[in-house]
Amino acid sequence: MTPAEEAAMLRRRRARNWAVMAALLGLVVLFYLIAIARMSQTG
């Protein structure tokens, strides 16, 4: 594999890692907001 191909593969892997992190962070925020909404309803 050439250095250019390795660099391209590394860039794709980093982009995919950032996408996974953003999706997980979005789920965490969503669950947090749902939990806050449920607590405010029962109070």
N, CA, C and O atoms as CSV, one atom per row, in Angstrom:
chain,resi,resn,atom,element,x,y,z
A,1,MET,N,N,0.852,-1.180,0.000
A,1,MET,CA,C,0.000,0.000,0.000
A,1,MET,C,C,0.894,1.238,0.000
A,1,MET,O,O,1.875,1.304,0.741
A,2,THR,N,N,0.556,2.192,-0.815
A,2,THR,CA,C,1.385,3.395,-0.918
A,2,THR,C,C,1.097,4.318,0.261
A,2,THR,O,O,0.050,4.207,0.898
A,3,PRO,N,N,2.017,5.224,0.549
A,3,PRO,CA,C,1.776,6.186,1.641
A,3,PRO,C,C,0.509,7.027,1.415
A,3,PRO,O,O,-0.187,7.374,2.370
A,4,ALA,N,N,0.221,7.348,0.166
A,4,ALA,CA,C,-0.992,8.140,-0.105
A,4,ALA,C,C,-2.246,7.340,0.227
A,4,ALA,O,O,-3.204,7.880,0.780
A,5,GLU,N,N,-2.239,6.046,-0.112
A,5,GLU,CA,C,-3.397,5.204,0.213
A,5,GLU,C,C,-3.553,5.052,1.722
A,5,GLU,O,O,-4.667,5.072,2.244
A,6,GLU,N,N,-2.422,4.899,2.421
A,6,GLU,CA,C,-2.491,4.783,3.873
A,6,GLU,C,C,-3.044,6.062,4.498
A,6,GLU,O,O,-3.845,6.005,5.430
A,7,ALA,N,N,-2.617,7.208,3.985
A,7,ALA,CA,C,-3.109,8.483,4.506
A,7,ALA,C,C,-4.606,8.626,4.243
A,7,ALA,O,O,-5.343,9.101,5.107
A,8,ALA,N,N,-5.057,8.224,3.068
A,8,ALA,CA,C,-6.479,8.309,2.751
A,8,ALA,C,C,-7.285,7.389,3.659
A,8,ALA,O,O,-8.366,7.754,4.123
A,9,MET,N,N,-6.758,6.197,3.910
A,9,MET,CA,C,-7.464,5.263,4.786
A,9,MET,C,C,-7.551,5.818,6.205
A,9,MET,O,O,-8.581,5.682,6.866
A,10,LEU,N,N,-6.478,6.438,6.670
A,10,LEU,CA,C,-6.471,7.027,8.002
A,10,LEU,C,C,-7.486,8.161,8.093
A,10,LEU,O,O,-8.195,8.289,9.091
A,11,ARG,N,N,-7.553,8.992,7.036
A,11,ARG,CA,C,-8.542,10.083,7.035
A,11,ARG,C,C,-9.962,9.543,7.092
A,11,ARG,O,O,-10.797,10.069,7.827
A,12,ARG,N,N,-10.243,8.493,6.318
A,12,ARG,CA,C,-11.593,7.898,6.338
A,12,ARG,C,C,-11.918,7.329,7.713
A,12,ARG,O,O,-13.035,7.485,8.206
A,13,ARG,N,N,-10.935,6.665,8.335
A,13,ARG,CA,C,-11.176,6.090,9.661
A,13,ARG,C,C,-11.451,7.185,10.682
A,13,ARG,O,O,-12.342,7.047,11.520
A,14,ARG,N,N,-10.679,8.287,10.612
A,14,ARG,CA,C,-10.909,9.399,11.537
A,14,ARG,C,C,-12.285,10.009,11.329
A,14,ARG,O,O,-12.979,10.319,12.297
A,15,ALA,N,N,-12.686,10.184,10.067
A,15,ALA,CA,C,-14.005,10.755,9.787
A,15,ALA,C,C,-15.103,9.844,10.330
A,15,ALA,O,O,-16.088,10.323,10.892
A,16,ARG,N,N,-14.935,8.539,10.165
A,16,ARG,CA,C,-15.935,7.594,10.683
A,16,ARG,C,C,-15.960,7.640,12.210
A,16,ARG,O,O,-17.035,7.584,12.807
A,17,ASN,N,N,-14.802,7.741,12.847
A,17,ASN,CA,C,-14.762,7.832,14.308
A,17,ASN,C,C,-15.481,9.078,14.802
A,17,ASN,O,O,-16.219,9.016,15.785
A,18,TRP,N,N,-15.274,10.209,14.134
A,18,TRP,CA,C,-15.972,11.444,14.519
A,18,TRP,C,C,-17.473,11.294,14.343
A,18,TRP,O,O,-18.240,11.786,15.170
A,19,ALA,N,N,-17.908,10.621,13.278
A,19,ALA,CA,C,-19.337,10.415,13.047
A,19,ALA,C,C,-19.942,9.542,14.138
A,19,ALA,O,O,-21.038,9.824,14.621
A,20,VAL,N,N,-19.235,8.486,14.530
A,20,VAL,CA,C,-19.729,7.610,15.602
A,20,VAL,C,C,-19.801,8.384,16.912
A,20,VAL,O,O,-20.774,8.259,17.656
A,21,MET,N,N,-18.789,9.171,17.195
A,21,MET,CA,C,-18.795,9.961,18.423
A,21,MET,C,C,-19.956,10.954,18.433
A,21,MET,O,O,-20.615,11.123,19.459
A,22,ALA,N,N,-20.212,11.610,17.306
A,22,ALA,CA,C,-21.314,12.561,17.228
A,22,ALA,C,C,-22.656,11.866,17.425
A,22,ALA,O,O,-23.537,12.404,18.095
A,23,ALA,N,N,-22.821,10.677,16.850
A,23,ALA,CA,C,-24.068,9.932,17.016
A,23,ALA,C,C,-24.264,9.531,18.477
A,23,ALA,O,O,-25.368,9.652,19.008
A,24,LEU,N,N,-23.210,9.059,19.125
A,24,LEU,CA,C,-23.319,8.677,20.533
A,24,LEU,C,C,-23.625,9.882,21.405
A,24,LEU,O,O,-24.441,9.796,22.323
A,25,LEU,N,N,-22.985,10.990,21.127
A,25,LEU,CA,C,-23.240,12.207,21.890
A,25,LEU,C,C,-24.685,12.667,21.705
A,25,LEU,O,O,-25.327,13.115,22.654
A,26,GLY,N,N,-25.190,12.554,20.474
A,26,GLY,CA,C,-26.586,12.910,20.222
A,26,GLY,C,C,-27.541,12.037,21.006
A,26,GLY,O,O,-28.533,12.531,21.542
A,27,LEU,N,N,-27.256,10.737,21.082
A,27,LEU,CA,C,-28.107,9.833,21.867
A,27,LEU,C,C,-28.057,10.179,23.351
A,27,LEU,O,O,-29.082,10.155,24.033
A,28,VAL,N,N,-26.886,10.496,23.842
A,28,VAL,CA,C,-26.761,10.866,25.257
A,28,VAL,C,C,-27.598,12.101,25.552
A,28,VAL,O,O,-28.312,12.141,26.554
A,29,VAL,N,N,-27.518,13.104,24.694
A,29,VAL,CA,C,-28.298,14.327,24.886
A,29,VAL,C,C,-29.791,14.012,24.809
A,29,VAL,O,O,-30.572,14.515,25.616
A,30,LEU,N,N,-30.187,13.190,23.854
A,30,LEU,CA,C,-31.594,12.818,23.719
A,30,LEU,C,C,-32.100,12.118,24.981
A,30,LEU,O,O,-33.162,12.466,25.496
A,31,PHE,N,N,-31.350,11.137,25.481
A,31,PHE,CA,C,-31.764,10.438,26.701
A,31,PHE,C,C,-31.826,11.390,27.886
A,31,PHE,O,O,-32.725,11.284,28.720
A,32,TYR,N,N,-30.886,12.311,27.967
A,32,TYR,CA,C,-30.871,13.284,29.058
A,32,TYR,C,C,-32.128,14.151,29.002
A,32,TYR,O,O,-32.781,14.369,30.023
A,33,LEU,N,N,-32.463,14.644,27.814
A,33,LEU,CA,C,-33.644,15.493,27.679
A,33,LEU,C,C,-34.920,14.717,27.998
A,33,LEU,O,O,-35.831,15.252,28.630
A,34,ILE,N,N,-34.988,13.463,27.565
A,34,ILE,CA,C,-36.160,12.641,27.877
A,34,ILE,C,C,-36.270,12.429,29.383
A,34,ILE,O,O,-37.364,12.508,29.942
A,35,ALA,N,N,-35.161,12.166,30.031
A,35,ALA,CA,C,-35.178,11.964,31.482
A,35,ALA,C,C,-35.641,13.232,32.196
A,35,ALA,O,O,-36.446,13.146,33.123
A,36,ILE,N,N,-35.159,14.390,31.796
A,36,ILE,CA,C,-35.562,15.661,32.407
A,36,ILE,C,C,-37.057,15.885,32.192
A,36,ILE,O,O,-37.761,16.300,33.113
A,37,ALA,N,N,-37.547,15.613,30.980
A,37,ALA,CA,C,-38.963,15.806,30.684
A,37,ALA,C,C,-39.824,14.881,31.537
A,37,ALA,O,O,-40.868,15.296,32.041
A,38,ARG,N,N,-39.397,13.638,31.702
A,38,ARG,CA,C,-40.188,12.688,32.504
A,38,ARG,C,C,-40.195,13.088,33.980
A,38,ARG,O,O,-41.212,12.952,34.659
A,39,MET,N,N,-39.072,13.575,34.467
A,39,MET,CA,C,-39.023,13.998,35.868
A,39,MET,C,C,-39.896,15.224,36.097
A,39,MET,O,O,-40.541,15.331,37.140
A,40,SER,N,N,-39.928,16.138,35.155
A,40,SER,CA,C,-40.734,17.346,35.340
A,40,SER,C,C,-42.226,17.034,35.266
A,40,SER,O,O,-43.028,17.748,35.869
A,41,GLN,N,N,-42.619,15.983,34.542
A,41,GLN,CA,C,-44.030,15.600,34.462
A,41,GLN,C,C,-44.504,14.968,35.770
A,41,GLN,O,O,-45.622,15.229,36.213
A,42,THR,N,N,-43.669,14.147,36.385
A,42,THR,CA,C,-44.092,13.432,37.588
A,42,THR,C,C,-44.038,14.329,38.816
A,42,THR,O,O,-44.664,14.015,39.829
A,43,GLY,N,N,-43.312,15.428,38.750
A,43,GLY,CA,C,-43.184,16.300,39.907
A,43,GLY,C,C,-44.405,17.110,40.084
A,43,GLY,O,O,-44.485,17.912,41.015
